[in-house]
Amino acid sequence: MNSILVIRFSSFGDIVLTLPVLDTIKKNLPESKISFLTKKEYAPLVSLFPELDKVIPLEGNGLLQCIRTLAKERFDLIVDLHGSVRSRLISSLLSRRTLRYPKEHRKRVKLTRKGGRSVHLEHTITRYLKAVSLLGFPEENCVRIPALDIPEDKRKRAKKIYNIPDDVPKVALFPGAKWQLKDWGESNFLSLCRKLVDRELFVAIFNCQHLIEKPDGVATFAQMKLDELAALVSLFDIAVTNDSGPGHLAAALGLDTITIFGPTHPVLGFAPIGRGENRIITRDLDCSPCSLHGEGKCKRGDRACMDIPVSVVLENIIELWNSSADKIDTK
């Protein structure tokens, strides 16, 4: 089995979570050539994945052209980690053996409609790995933690360009989310930022959607290509995010992470996993999860699930840093 195509079009976090599958394939089939099909905007991120031989970007509506390109590659196997109509069409037209992961969409939707958390669905990584389980890889050869290491030259370049210091703890804050319902809010992130600056930490705020009055000494970064973002984030120690793609990226890069969950919930199988410590903050209300991705409106009308005090998040940051170095004044 020499040539393998892995398909995952989107989104940010889902793509990061494919890393264990790529590592598992390469660990068990070291001579294989792995190509990865994804949307054009995610190609810069996927280009950093070490086990890949080729990244194939899907541009806009160019599906037919993409299929023609794929047909020339003569893949031996397709690993479909998206399970959409489009990915199924591609595998069907290419007429290659296809392994597909169980999405368990109905189970997840049922969980959001009923509320409560009597059932914990398997993590997305576990379900991804089921796609390649039929290849008979030994259990001990299955990689379960996403790990992404940025080449040192890219890290040094990011450090120089963005003037990132060495001698202080560094916290990356990621306000915003695709769906407003699961956004803790810029005001909370800014309040947290001020408290961290008071404790002499280096703080960066990424991708704020509005003009903000940032505290002195705080770096702000606008949107950038995902490979550049990954190199920059790899220089930090701790990341605080909503339930969104940057949390998965930070975890894979080895940062300690704090992820704020509200209308979504870890029981849906999508919590960040990485080599650092990955903490979840949630009020764990009976009505959560009420949404698969954060879309829709609050059924209670008050977004109580996101009413998480800044002090709680700050306390977790202090604990994380103190667990590795006694550098924060907690008084």
Beta strands, then each sheet from edge to edge (+ up, - down):
strand 1: 3-7
strand 2: 33-39
strand 3: 54-58
strand 4: 77-80
strand 5: 97-100
strand 6: 170-174
strand 7: 202-206
strand 8: 219-221
strand 9: 238-242
strand 10: 256-260
strand 11: 278-281
sheet 1: 3+ 2+ 1+ 4+ 5+
sheet 2: 8+ 7+ 6+ 9+ 10+ 11+
end
